[in-house]
Amino acid sequence: MQDKDKELKSHYKAVRDSRKETGVGWNDSLCMIVAEPELWEKLILAHPKVAKYQKKPFPLYYSLEA
């Protein structure tokens, strides 16, 4: 169970840090990063775990924020 928590937190940090990048948007209702394809390439290089959320929401984002 602790491994799952660690994994979720590391994914949260990747999404959080990606959201801070210039040109990156956020769809609040879907909990998804919004970015142009070229920017996604850079995001994935900088934060590899964020690749999973290119076309998939991260609904636990706000739960893990605290």
PDB file of N, CA, C and O in Angstrom:
ATOM      1  N   MET A   1       0.822  -1.193   0.000  1.00  0.00           N
ATOM      2  CA  MET A   1       0.000   0.000   0.000  1.00  0.00           C
ATOM      3  C   MET A   1       0.864   1.254   0.000  1.00  0.00           C
ATOM      4  O   MET A   1       0.535   2.232  -0.672  1.00  0.00           O
ATOM      5  N   GLN A   2       1.967   1.236   0.748  1.00  0.00           N
ATOM      6  CA  GLN A   2       2.844   2.400   0.788  1.00  0.00           C
ATOM      7  C   GLN A   2       3.491   2.653  -0.566  1.00  0.00           C
ATOM      8  O   GLN A   2       3.727   3.801  -0.942  1.00  0.00           O
ATOM      9  N   ASP A   3       3.778   1.578  -1.298  1.00  0.00           N
ATOM     10  CA  ASP A   3       4.359   1.740  -2.627  1.00  0.00           C
ATOM     11  C   ASP A   3       3.388   2.456  -3.555  1.00  0.00           C
ATOM     12  O   ASP A   3       3.790   3.305  -4.351  1.00  0.00           O
ATOM     13  N   LYS A   4       2.128   2.114  -3.450  1.00  0.00           N
ATOM     14  CA  LYS A   4       1.098   2.757  -4.273  1.00  0.00           C
ATOM     15  C   LYS A   4       0.998   4.241  -3.926  1.00  0.00           C
ATOM     16  O   LYS A   4       0.874   5.081  -4.818  1.00  0.00           O
ATOM     17  N   ASP A   5       1.051   4.564  -2.641  1.00  0.00           N
ATOM     18  CA  ASP A   5       1.017   5.964  -2.206  1.00  0.00           C
ATOM     19  C   ASP A   5       2.217   6.731  -2.739  1.00  0.00           C
ATOM     20  O   ASP A   5       2.077   7.857  -3.217  1.00  0.00           O
ATOM     21  N   LYS A   6       3.392   6.127  -2.656  1.00  0.00           N
ATOM     22  CA  LYS A   6       4.608   6.769  -3.163  1.00  0.00           C
ATOM     23  C   LYS A   6       4.498   7.030  -4.660  1.00  0.00           C
ATOM     24  O   LYS A   6       4.875   8.091  -5.156  1.00  0.00           O
ATOM     25  N   GLU A   7       3.972   6.033  -5.364  1.00  0.00           N
ATOM     26  CA  GLU A   7       3.828   6.165  -6.814  1.00  0.00           C
ATOM     27  C   GLU A   7       2.852   7.289  -7.160  1.00  0.00           C
ATOM     28  O   GLU A   7       3.127   8.107  -8.038  1.00  0.00           O
ATOM     29  N   LEU A   8       1.714   7.327  -6.469  1.00  0.00           N
ATOM     30  CA  LEU A   8       0.733   8.390  -6.708  1.00  0.00           C
ATOM     31  C   LEU A   8       1.328   9.767  -6.430  1.00  0.00           C
ATOM     32  O   LEU A   8       1.115  10.706  -7.196  1.00  0.00           O
ATOM     33  N   LYS A   9       2.067   9.884  -5.344  1.00  0.00           N
ATOM     34  CA  LYS A   9       2.675  11.171  -4.998  1.00  0.00           C
ATOM     35  C   LYS A   9       3.712  11.589  -6.031  1.00  0.00           C
ATOM     36  O   LYS A   9       3.832  12.772  -6.350  1.00  0.00           O
ATOM     37  N   SER A  10       4.453  10.634  -6.550  1.00  0.00           N
ATOM     38  CA  SER A  10       5.451  10.983  -7.565  1.00  0.00           C
ATOM     39  C   SER A  10       4.771  11.424  -8.862  1.00  0.00           C
ATOM     40  O   SER A  10       5.271  12.311  -9.554  1.00  0.00           O
ATOM     41  N   HIS A  11       3.640  10.812  -9.192  1.00  0.00           N
ATOM     42  CA  HIS A  11       2.878  11.235 -10.369  1.00  0.00           C
ATOM     43  C   HIS A  11       2.272  12.614 -10.129  1.00  0.00           C
ATOM     44  O   HIS A  11       2.259  13.457 -11.026  1.00  0.00           O
ATOM     45  N   TYR A  12       1.776  12.839  -8.927  1.00  0.00           N
ATOM     46  CA  TYR A  12       1.241  14.159  -8.580  1.00  0.00           C
ATOM     47  C   TYR A  12       2.313  15.231  -8.764  1.00  0.00           C
ATOM     48  O   TYR A  12       2.049  16.278  -9.356  1.00  0.00           O
ATOM     49  N   LYS A  13       3.514  14.975  -8.264  1.00  0.00           N
ATOM     50  CA  LYS A  13       4.601  15.956  -8.364  1.00  0.00           C
ATOM     51  C   LYS A  13       4.960  16.224  -9.820  1.00  0.00           C
ATOM     52  O   LYS A  13       5.239  17.366 -10.186  1.00  0.00           O
ATOM     53  N   ALA A  14       4.958  15.191 -10.654  1.00  0.00           N
ATOM     54  CA  ALA A  14       5.261  15.371 -12.076  1.00  0.00           C
ATOM     55  C   ALA A  14       4.208  16.246 -12.741  1.00  0.00           C
ATOM     56  O   ALA A  14       4.540  17.132 -13.529  1.00  0.00           O
ATOM     57  N   VAL A  15       2.938  16.000 -12.426  1.00  0.00           N
ATOM     58  CA  VAL A  15       1.857  16.812 -12.993  1.00  0.00           C
ATOM     59  C   VAL A  15       1.933  18.232 -12.447  1.00  0.00           C
ATOM     60  O   VAL A  15       1.811  19.192 -13.208  1.00  0.00           O
ATOM     61  N   ARG A  16       2.130  18.379 -11.152  1.00  0.00           N
ATOM     62  CA  ARG A  16       2.234  19.705 -10.531  1.00  0.00           C
ATOM     63  C   ARG A  16       3.368  20.517 -11.156  1.00  0.00           C
ATOM     64  O   ARG A  16       3.180  21.678 -11.516  1.00  0.00           O
ATOM     65  N   ASP A  17       4.529  19.909 -11.280  1.00  0.00           N
ATOM     66  CA  ASP A  17       5.678  20.613 -11.840  1.00  0.00           C
ATOM     67  C   ASP A  17       5.464  20.941 -13.316  1.00  0.00           C
ATOM     68  O   ASP A  17       5.901  21.990 -13.790  1.00  0.00           O
ATOM     69  N   SER A  18       4.805  20.059 -14.033  1.00  0.00           N
ATOM     70  CA  SER A  18       4.517  20.308 -15.448  1.00  0.00           C
ATOM     71  C   SER A  18       3.568  21.485 -15.615  1.00  0.00           C
ATOM     72  O   SER A  18       3.704  22.274 -16.550  1.00  0.00           O
ATOM     73  N   ARG A  19       2.624  21.596 -14.719  1.00  0.00           N
ATOM     74  CA  ARG A  19       1.665  22.707 -14.794  1.00  0.00           C
ATOM     75  C   ARG A  19       2.350  24.060 -14.650  1.00  0.00           C
ATOM     76  O   ARG A  19       1.831  25.068 -15.131  1.00  0.00           O
ATOM     77  N   LYS A  20       3.497  24.095 -14.000  1.00  0.00           N
ATOM     78  CA  LYS A  20       4.226  25.347 -13.784  1.00  0.00           C
ATOM     79  C   LYS A  20       4.995  25.805 -15.021  1.00  0.00           C
ATOM     80  O   LYS A  20       5.443  26.949 -15.089  1.00  0.00           O
ATOM     81  N   GLU A  21       5.146  24.919 -15.991  1.00  0.00           N
ATOM     82  CA  GLU A  21       5.916  25.251 -17.194  1.00  0.00           C
ATOM     83  C   GLU A  21       5.157  26.271 -18.049  1.00  0.00           C
ATOM     84  O   GLU A  21       3.927  26.256 -18.110  1.00  0.00           O
ATOM     85  N   THR A  22       5.906  27.147 -18.700  1.00  0.00           N
ATOM     86  CA  THR A  22       5.328  28.156 -19.582  1.00  0.00           C
ATOM     87  C   THR A  22       4.615  27.486 -20.754  1.00  0.00           C
ATOM     88  O   THR A  22       5.153  26.571 -21.377  1.00  0.00           O
ATOM     89  N   GLY A  23       3.406  27.945 -21.047  1.00  0.00           N
ATOM     90  CA  GLY A  23       2.644  27.433 -22.175  1.00  0.00           C
ATOM     91  C   GLY A  23       1.759  26.248 -21.851  1.00  0.00           C
ATOM     92  O   GLY A  23       1.021  25.770 -22.713  1.00  0.00           O
ATOM     93  N   VAL A  24       1.824  25.768 -20.620  1.00  0.00           N
ATOM     94  CA  VAL A  24       1.020  24.611 -20.213  1.00  0.00           C
ATOM     95  C   VAL A  24      -0.282  25.097 -19.594  1.00  0.00           C
ATOM     96  O   VAL A  24      -0.287  25.963 -18.719  1.00  0.00           O
ATOM     97  N   GLY A  25      -1.383  24.525 -20.063  1.00  0.00           N
ATOM     98  CA  GLY A  25      -2.687  24.857 -19.505  1.00  0.00           C
ATOM     99  C   GLY A  25      -3.203  23.711 -18.649  1.00  0.00           C
ATOM    100  O   GLY A  25      -2.589  22.648 -18.561  1.00  0.00           O
ATOM    101  N   TRP A  26      -4.338  23.954 -18.027  1.00  0.00           N
ATOM    102  CA  TRP A  26      -4.940  22.952 -17.146  1.00  0.00           C
ATOM    103  C   TRP A  26      -6.445  22.984 -17.336  1.00  0.00           C
ATOM    104  O   TRP A  26      -7.065  24.040 -17.219  1.00  0.00           O
ATOM    105  N   ASN A  27      -7.034  21.838 -17.626  1.00  0.00           N
ATOM    106  CA  ASN A  27      -8.478  21.719 -17.718  1.00  0.00           C
ATOM    107  C   ASN A  27      -8.970  21.304 -16.335  1.00  0.00           C
ATOM    108  O   ASN A  27      -8.823  20.153 -15.923  1.00  0.00           O
ATOM    109  N   ASP A  28      -9.555  22.262 -15.633  1.00  0.00           N
ATOM    110  CA  ASP A  28      -9.975  22.048 -14.249  1.00  0.00           C
ATOM    111  C   ASP A  28     -11.044  20.967 -14.115  1.00  0.00           C
ATOM    112  O   ASP A  28     -10.993  20.150 -13.196  1.00  0.00           O
ATOM    113  N   SER A  29     -11.998  20.963 -15.019  1.00  0.00           N
ATOM    114  CA  SER A  29     -13.095  20.004 -14.887  1.00  0.00           C
ATOM    115  C   SER A  29     -12.649  18.573 -15.198  1.00  0.00           C
ATOM    116  O   SER A  29     -13.192  17.622 -14.635  1.00  0.00           O
ATOM    117  N   LEU A  30     -11.673  18.412 -16.084  1.00  0.00           N
ATOM    118  CA  LEU A  30     -11.187  17.074 -16.424  1.00  0.00           C
ATOM    119  C   LEU A  30      -9.933  16.671 -15.656  1.00  0.00           C
ATOM    120  O   LEU A  30      -9.529  15.509 -15.684  1.00  0.00           O
ATOM    121  N   CYS A  31      -9.311  17.643 -14.963  1.00  0.00           N
ATOM    122  CA  CYS A  31      -8.030  17.409 -14.269  1.00  0.00           C
ATOM    123  C   CYS A  31      -6.980  16.877 -15.244  1.00  0.00           C
ATOM    124  O   CYS A  31      -6.341  15.849 -15.017  1.00  0.00           O
ATOM    125  N   MET A  32      -6.832  17.627 -16.345  1.00  0.00           N
ATOM    126  CA  MET A  32      -5.880  17.236 -17.383  1.00  0.00           C
ATOM    127  C   MET A  32      -4.988  18.396 -17.777  1.00  0.00           C
ATOM    128  O   MET A  32      -5.410  19.553 -17.787  1.00  0.00           O
ATOM    129  N   ILE A  33      -3.751  18.068 -18.099  1.00  0.00           N
ATOM    130  CA  ILE A  33      -2.830  19.055 -18.657  1.00  0.00           C
ATOM    131  C   ILE A  33      -3.220  19.295 -20.106  1.00  0.00           C
ATOM    132  O   ILE A  33      -3.573  18.366 -20.833  1.00  0.00           O
ATOM    133  N   VAL A  34      -3.151  20.561 -20.516  1.00  0.00           N
ATOM    134  CA  VAL A  34      -3.434  20.935 -21.895  1.00  0.00           C
ATOM    135  C   VAL A  34      -2.175  21.594 -22.449  1.00  0.00           C
ATOM    136  O   VAL A  34      -1.699  22.592 -21.907  1.00  0.00           O
ATOM    137  N   ALA A  35      -1.639  21.032 -23.531  1.00  0.00           N
ATOM    138  CA  ALA A  35      -0.422  21.585 -24.130  1.00  0.00           C
ATOM    139  C   ALA A  35      -0.335  21.163 -25.596  1.00  0.00           C
ATOM    140  O   ALA A  35      -0.906  20.152 -26.006  1.00  0.00           O
ATOM    141  N   GLU A  36       0.386  21.954 -26.365  1.00  0.00           N
ATOM    142  CA  GLU A  36       0.636  21.629 -27.768  1.00  0.00           C
ATOM    143  C   GLU A  36       1.570  20.413 -27.843  1.00  0.00           C
ATOM    144  O   GLU A  36       2.340  20.167 -26.915  1.00  0.00           O
ATOM    145  N   PRO A  37       1.502  19.656 -28.941  1.00  0.00           N
ATOM    146  CA  PRO A  37       2.340  18.453 -29.065  1.00  0.00           C
ATOM    147  C   PRO A  37       3.839  18.706 -28.863  1.00  0.00           C
ATOM    148  O   PRO A  37       4.522  17.895 -28.238  1.00  0.00           O
ATOM    149  N   GLU A  38       4.352  19.824 -29.387  1.00  0.00           N
ATOM    150  CA  GLU A  38       5.779  20.123 -29.232  1.00  0.00           C
ATOM    151  C   GLU A  38       6.129  20.312 -27.754  1.00  0.00           C
ATOM    152  O   GLU A  38       7.190  19.894 -27.291  1.00  0.00           O
ATOM    153  N   LEU A  39       5.223  20.942 -27.037  1.00  0.00           N
ATOM    154  CA  LEU A  39       5.453  21.178 -25.615  1.00  0.00           C
ATOM    155  C   LEU A  39       5.382  19.872 -24.827  1.00  0.00           C
ATOM    156  O   LEU A  39       6.117  19.687 -23.857  1.00  0.00           O
ATOM    157  N   TRP A  40       4.499  18.972 -25.244  1.00  0.00           N
ATOM    158  CA  TRP A  40       4.411  17.670 -24.579  1.00  0.00           C
ATOM    159  C   TRP A  40       5.743  16.940 -24.640  1.00  0.00           C
ATOM    160  O   TRP A  40       6.158  16.305 -23.671  1.00  0.00           O
ATOM    161  N   GLU A  41       6.416  17.037 -25.796  1.00  0.00           N
ATOM    162  CA  GLU A  41       7.720  16.376 -25.927  1.00  0.00           C
ATOM    163  C   GLU A  41       8.688  16.886 -24.864  1.00  0.00           C
ATOM    164  O   GLU A  41       9.398  16.101 -24.237  1.00  0.00           O
ATOM    165  N   LYS A  42       8.715  18.196 -24.666  1.00  0.00           N
ATOM    166  CA  LYS A  42       9.601  18.802 -23.665  1.00  0.00           C
ATOM    167  C   LYS A  42       9.185  18.412 -22.247  1.00  0.00           C
ATOM    168  O   LYS A  42      10.028  18.129 -21.396  1.00  0.00           O
ATOM    169  N   LEU A  43       7.870  18.402 -22.008  1.00  0.00           N
ATOM    170  CA  LEU A  43       7.374  18.027 -20.681  1.00  0.00           C
ATOM    171  C   LEU A  43       7.775  16.598 -20.326  1.00  0.00           C
ATOM    172  O   LEU A  43       8.200  16.322 -19.204  1.00  0.00           O
ATOM    173  N   ILE A  44       7.637  15.707 -21.282  1.00  0.00           N
ATOM    174  CA  ILE A  44       7.946  14.297 -21.041  1.00  0.00           C
ATOM    175  C   ILE A  44       9.443  14.099 -20.798  1.00  0.00           C
ATOM    176  O   ILE A  44       9.843  13.259 -19.991  1.00  0.00           O
ATOM    177  N   LEU A  45      10.260  14.876 -21.499  1.00  0.00           N
ATOM    178  CA  LEU A  45      11.706  14.802 -21.249  1.00  0.00           C
ATOM    179  C   LEU A  45      12.045  15.288 -19.844  1.00  0.00           C
ATOM    180  O   LEU A  45      12.879  14.697 -19.158  1.00  0.00           O
ATOM    181  N   ALA A  46      11.396  16.362 -19.425  1.00  0.00           N
ATOM    182  CA  ALA A  46      11.668  16.941 -18.105  1.00  0.00           C
ATOM    183  C   ALA A  46      11.008  16.155 -16.974  1.00  0.00           C
ATOM    184  O   ALA A  46      11.565  16.047 -15.881  1.00  0.00           O
ATOM    185  N   HIS A  47       9.829  15.613 -17.235  1.00  0.00           N
ATOM    186  CA  HIS A  47       9.033  14.908 -16.216  1.00  0.00           C
ATOM    187  C   HIS A  47       8.462  13.627 -16.841  1.00  0.00           C
ATOM    188  O   HIS A  47       7.285  13.602 -17.199  1.00  0.00           O
ATOM    189  N   PRO A  48       9.257  12.576 -16.980  1.00  0.00           N
ATOM    190  CA  PRO A  48       8.825  11.364 -17.688  1.00  0.00           C
ATOM    191  C   PRO A  48       7.491  10.768 -17.213  1.00  0.00           C
ATOM    192  O   PRO A  48       6.745  10.212 -18.019  1.00  0.00           O
ATOM    193  N   LYS A  49       7.192  10.878 -15.939  1.00  0.00           N
ATOM    194  CA  LYS A  49       5.954  10.277 -15.420  1.00  0.00           C
ATOM    195  C   LYS A  49       4.698  10.970 -15.931  1.00  0.00           C
ATOM    196  O   LYS A  49       3.605  10.407 -15.866  1.00  0.00           O
ATOM    197  N   VAL A  50       4.850  12.186 -16.438  1.00  0.00           N
ATOM    198  CA  VAL A  50       3.694  12.928 -16.923  1.00  0.00           C
ATOM    199  C   VAL A  50       3.198  12.378 -18.273  1.00  0.00           C
ATOM    200  O   VAL A  50       2.087  12.697 -18.696  1.00  0.00           O
ATOM    201  N   ALA A  51       4.002  11.569 -18.937  1.00  0.00           N
ATOM    202  CA  ALA A  51       3.621  11.003 -20.232  1.00  0.00           C
ATOM    203  C   ALA A  51       2.296  10.245 -20.138  1.00  0.00           C
ATOM    204  O   ALA A  51       1.494  10.258 -21.072  1.00  0.00           O
ATOM    205  N   LYS A  52       2.084   9.603 -19.032  1.00  0.00           N
ATOM    206  CA  LYS A  52       0.866   8.823 -18.797  1.00  0.00           C
ATOM    207  C   LYS A  52      -0.391   9.684 -18.889  1.00  0.00           C
ATOM    208  O   LYS A  52      -1.473   9.187 -19.202  1.00  0.00           O
ATOM    209  N   TYR A  53      -0.237  10.977 -18.613  1.00  0.00           N
ATOM    210  CA  TYR A  53      -1.399  11.867 -18.537  1.00  0.00           C
ATOM    211  C   TYR A  53      -1.552  12.772 -19.748  1.00  0.00           C
ATOM    212  O   TYR A  53      -2.241  13.791 -19.689  1.00  0.00           O
ATOM    213  N   GLN A  54      -0.912  12.400 -20.839  1.00  0.00           N
ATOM    214  CA  GLN A  54      -1.039  13.202 -22.050  1.00  0.00           C
ATOM    215  C   GLN A  54      -2.467  13.145 -22.587  1.00  0.00           C
ATOM    216  O   GLN A  54      -2.990  14.146 -23.077  1.00  0.00           O
ATOM    217  N   LYS A  55      -3.088  11.987 -22.496  1.00  0.00           N
ATOM    218  CA  LYS A  55      -4.457  11.831 -23.004  1.00  0.00           C
ATOM    219  C   LYS A  55      -5.374  11.225 -21.956  1.00  0.00           C
ATOM    220  O   LYS A  55      -6.413  10.644 -22.267  1.00  0.00           O
ATOM    221  N   LYS A  56      -4.963  11.378 -20.715  1.00  0.00           N
ATOM    222  CA  LYS A  56      -5.703  10.749 -19.625  1.00  0.00           C
ATOM    223  C   LYS A  56      -5.781  11.725 -18.449  1.00  0.00           C
ATOM    224  O   LYS A  56      -4.792  12.389 -18.139  1.00  0.00           O
ATOM    225  N   PRO A  57      -6.930  11.821 -17.795  1.00  0.00           N
ATOM    226  CA  PRO A  57      -7.036  12.727 -16.637  1.00  0.00           C
ATOM    227  C   PRO A  57      -6.322  12.166 -15.406  1.00  0.00           C
ATOM    228  O   PRO A  57      -6.004  10.979 -15.327  1.00  0.00           O
ATOM    229  N   PHE A  58      -6.089  13.052 -14.465  1.00  0.00           N
ATOM    230  CA  PHE A  58      -5.503  12.666 -13.173  1.00  0.00           C
ATOM    231  C   PHE A  58      -6.482  13.136 -12.101  1.00  0.00           C
ATOM    232  O   PHE A  58      -6.239  14.141 -11.433  1.00  0.00           O
ATOM    233  N   PRO A  59      -7.599  12.403 -11.934  1.00  0.00           N
ATOM    234  CA  PRO A  59      -8.678  12.853 -11.048  1.00  0.00           C
ATOM    235  C   PRO A  59      -8.294  12.978  -9.577  1.00  0.00           C
ATOM    236  O   PRO A  59      -8.998  13.651  -8.824  1.00  0.00           O
ATOM    237  N   LEU A  60      -7.215  12.360  -9.151  1.00  0.00           N
ATOM    238  CA  LEU A  60      -6.800  12.455  -7.747  1.00  0.00           C
ATOM    239  C   LEU A  60      -5.928  13.682  -7.478  1.00  0.00           C
ATOM    240  O   LEU A  60      -5.461  13.874  -6.355  1.00  0.00           O
ATOM    241  N   TYR A  61      -5.708  14.502  -8.487  1.00  0.00           N
ATOM    242  CA  TYR A  61      -4.800  15.644  -8.349  1.00  0.00           C
ATOM    243  C   TYR A  61      -5.136  16.495  -7.128  1.00  0.00           C
ATOM    244  O   TYR A  61      -4.266  16.759  -6.298  1.00  0.00           O
ATOM    245  N   TYR A  62      -6.379  16.921  -7.014  1.00  0.00           N
ATOM    246  CA  TYR A  62      -6.746  17.820  -5.911  1.00  0.00           C
ATOM    247  C   TYR A  62      -6.744  17.104  -4.559  1.00  0.00           C
ATOM    248  O   TYR A  62      -6.516  17.734  -3.527  1.00  0.00           O
ATOM    249  N   SER A  63      -6.993  15.807  -4.558  1.00  0.00           N
ATOM    250  CA  SER A  63      -6.940  15.040  -3.305  1.00  0.00           C
ATOM    251  C   SER A  63      -5.514  14.954  -2.771  1.00  0.00           C
ATOM    252  O   SER A  63      -5.299  14.937  -1.559  1.00  0.00           O
ATOM    253  N   LEU A  64      -4.553  14.900  -3.668  1.00  0.00           N
ATOM    254  CA  LEU A  64      -3.152  14.759  -3.274  1.00  0.00           C
ATOM    255  C   LEU A  64      -2.479  16.106  -3.025  1.00  0.00           C
ATOM    256  O   LEU A  64      -1.351  16.160  -2.535  1.00  0.00           O
ATOM    257  N   GLU A  65      -3.159  17.169  -3.356  1.00  0.00           N
ATOM    258  CA  GLU A  65      -2.594  18.511  -3.248  1.00  0.00           C
ATOM    259  C   GLU A  65      -2.286  18.910  -1.809  1.00  0.00           C
ATOM    260  O   GLU A  65      -1.336  19.653  -1.561  1.00  0.00           O
ATOM    261  N   ALA A  66      -3.061  18.434  -0.885  1.00  0.00           N
ATOM    262  CA  ALA A  66      -2.894  18.848   0.522  1.00  0.00           C
ATOM    263  C   ALA A  66      -1.645  18.301   1.154  1.00  0.00           C
ATOM    264  O   ALA A  66      -1.379  18.567   2.326  1.00  0.00           O
TER     265      ALA A  66
END
